[in-house]
Amino acid sequence: MRHGHENPEIGLYRYVVERSFDRCMWQIVERKAKFISQIMRGHLDVVVASLR
């Protein structure tokens, strides 16, 4: 639970305009997050195969 709040969860919203620099940056961050997640789970073979 967050300090000072009675609700255990919060909602996050991200608004990005299509064909914008923000969208491009979000896609880069998303790819990096997937890559890191696969490495942390030990599924590097999936990453290597998808990069070919």
DAVENZI-V846509 format. One record per pair of residues at least 4 apart in sequence whose ideal C-beta (glycine too) atoms are under 7 Angstrom apart, sorted by the first residue. I is the first residue (numbers start at 0). GAP is how many residues later the second one is. D is the distance in whole Angstrom. If there is no record, write none. Layout:
BEGIN
((I:GAP:D) (I:GAP:D))
END
This chain:
BEGIN
((0:4:7) (0:7:5) (15:4:7) (15:6:5) (15:7:5) (15:10:5) (16:5:6) (16:6:7) (17:5:6) (18:4:7) (20:4:6) (21:4:6) (22:4:6) (23:4:7) (24:4:6) (25:4:6) (26:4:6) (27:4:6) (28:4:6) (29:4:7) (30:4:6) (31:4:6) (32:4:6) (33:4:6) (34:4:7) (34:12:6) (35:4:6) (36:4:6) (37:5:4) (37:6:6) (37:8:6) (37:9:5) (38:5:6) (43:4:6) (44:4:6) (45:4:6) (46:4:6))
END
